[in-house]
């Protein structure tokens, strides 16, 4: 089964997946930059955490829902 994530947006809050850690300790981050591929789909994002800036593929991030 293929799960398709919607395209990420600048300023979106995400969890950054780490393969060797359980989901409850993944880092929370904000998307600061988006890189798209030739087909116009988002491939990589730059994330800003409390302590660092990371570049991650979209397969390793999980968008958190907006709460109004």
C-alpha positions in Angstrom: 0.0 0.0 0.0 1.4 3.4 -1.0 0.8 6.3 1.3 1.1 9.7 -0.4 1.9 12.7 1.8 0.7 16.1 0.6 3.4 18.5 -0.5 5.1 20.2 2.4 4.7 23.9 3.0 7.2 26.5 4.4 6.6 27.0 8.1 4.9 23.6 8.5 5.7 21.7 11.7 7.0 18.1 11.2 8.6 15.2 13.1 12.0 14.2 11.7 12.3 10.4 11.7 15.4 8.7 13.0 15.7 5.0 12.2 17.3 4.0 15.4 14.9 5.9 17.7 11.2 5.3 18.6 8.7 7.9 17.3 8.1 9.5 20.7 11.7 10.9 20.7 11.9 12.1 17.1 12.8 15.8 16.8 10.1 18.4 16.2 11.1 20.9 13.5 9.8 23.7 11.2 10.3 23.5 7.4 12.4 26.5 6.3 13.1 25.5 2.7 11.7 23.2 0.1 13.6 21.5 -2.8 11.6 20.1 -5.7 12.6 17.5 -8.3 12.1 17.6 -12.1 8.5 16.5 -11.9 7.6 19.4 -9.5 7.2 17.1 -6.5 8.9 18.0 -3.2 12.0 15.8 -2.7 14.0 17.4 0.1 13.3 19.9 2.8 15.5 22.0 5.1 14.4 21.8 8.7 15.1 24.1 11.6 15.0 22.5 15.1 15.7 24.2 18.4 19.5 23.5 18.1 20.3 22.8 14.5 19.4 22.9 10.8 18.9 19.6 8.9 18.4 18.6 5.3 16.0 15.6 5.1 14.2 13.7 2.3 10.4 13.9 2.5 10.2 10.2 3.2 11.9 10.8 6.6 9.5 13.6 7.8 5.9 13.5 9.0 3.7 16.5 8.8 1.8 17.4 11.9 -1.8 18.6 11.5 -2.5 22.3 12.0 -4.7 23.1 15.1 -6.7 26.4 14.9 
